Amino acid sequence: MLFVPSLTRGWFLYDNFGVNPSATPGTSVVPGASNAEGAWTEVASAANIAQDIYGFWLRVSDGGTTAQIKSHLLDIGVDPAGGTSYAAIISNLVCGATGPAASAGGVQFFFPHFIKAGSSVAVRIQGSNATAGTVFIGIQFYGFRSNPETFPVGTFSETIGAITNSSGVVFTPGNAADGAWVSLGTTSKALWWWQLCYQIDDATMGAESTYIDLGVGDVTNKDTIFRLMHRGTTGETLGSILLVNLIPYAAYCPLPAGVELFVRGRCENAPDSDYNAVAIGIGG
């Protein structure tokens, strides 16, 4: 008989949600203002990361403000020595104008990225607005796996998409139709796990739903890796509804170096202006 390995199970878990349930779970982070980087804010100490970490879930929420543009770029930093000299393992994650966690707003991601036991972990946020405000970061770490050979773990990331001030690559969704594919850029390394990160730089958002596709291909032919669903509010906040980017069958897509990635959108009606995005790939 063929040996069929069991699925891996993580026996170590740490999160920063708080001792008691809260409408704002996680750590409050102050972005930098006027396109400056904010200070690193610790979300897990060396004592918290008591085991090697093989992946982490991330939620960004409560960053939007009515009638204002709040564009954000987030970095996740690690100090393997457990101190405060952080080096970014994830850079320029586009995540502005996020809605409140209390109403299931915000955006979520999963990264199967290795973090050594005894490391400290922090985040910092670059913000576009002159009034920085705050953002809540919820994060949960998974380690001590029962069958580590059954799920890959990465050791580096690559952000695909040019950054201008605090925004990614601009694309325009179609009105009840697919918009044109827009190139995010080309991979420089072999990558196998993908997350699509988007925001809207608009001070007058509509209450609209939009499909956002991440694609791979060339000028003529493209294949969709996965499709997110955005929901905006008239209070200038947004959140993801169809969180398929958290599912391995969608996010796991091995691609070699030199592959071009694309983004497009399809709105239920006339879309807001200034949608922008990047893709983040994990490799190693």
Protein Blocks (a to p, Z undefined) as FASTA:
>chain_A
ZZdddddddfbdcdfebjbdcfbgcjdddddeehiacddddfbdfklmmbccfbdcddde
hkbcehiacdddddddddfkopabdcdfbghiafehiacfklopajdddddddddehiac
ddddddfbfblbjadddddddehifblmlpccdfbdcdedddehjaccdddddehiacdd
ddfbjcfbdcfbdcdddddddfbdcddddddddddddfkbccdfbdcdddddfkopacdf
blmklpmklmpccddehiacddddddfbdcdehiacdddddeZZ
